[in-house]
Amino acid sequence: PVRGVVEVPGRGGSSFDSRGSLRTVPSGSRGTFVACDIPGLIEGAHEGKGLGIQFLRHIERTRLLVHMIDMAAVDGRDPIHAFHQLNRELTAYSPALGANPQLVVANKMDLPEAAARLTAFQQAQGESSGRIWPISCATGAGIQALLHAIWERLHDE
């Protein structure tokens, strides 16, 4: 099973898997799964802007999408807008792709401004996005719980 980490440029997903390639990820005693970091979905990707179509074709092959959201907004982009823009691109390319199972991950939670943005994100999403997994790639906080959640989600299907 492959999970895809999708993000908009500079959103924090590539810190989880900076090589941007397929790799096997250990999930403790549960086993492993294959991960692929898919960076850089820009607005208009579904129309072929940037490397959009190539990235979207890779995303189509995943069974689970893991959205890495930079909750600290280090690059100045609003996490709520970035999340909605990313999902619009997925759905515009393929309604089936937009309906794929997803996990939403709030990255960079070690930075002070991230907590307030996570609260705003949760309020804006309501129950629609399900659980949001707070993590920090810098400190490792929340990573093991996320890996277990990914494993469980892949094996519940």
Secondary structure, DSSP 8 states (H G I E B T S, - for coil): -EEEEE--TTSSGGGTSTT-SEEEEE-GGG-EEEEEEE----TTGGGT-TTHHHHHHHHHT-SEEEEEEETT-TTS--HHHHHHHHHHHHHHH-HHHHTS-EEEEEE-TTSTTHHHHHHHHHHHHTTTT--EEE--TTT-TTHHHHHHHHHHHHHH-
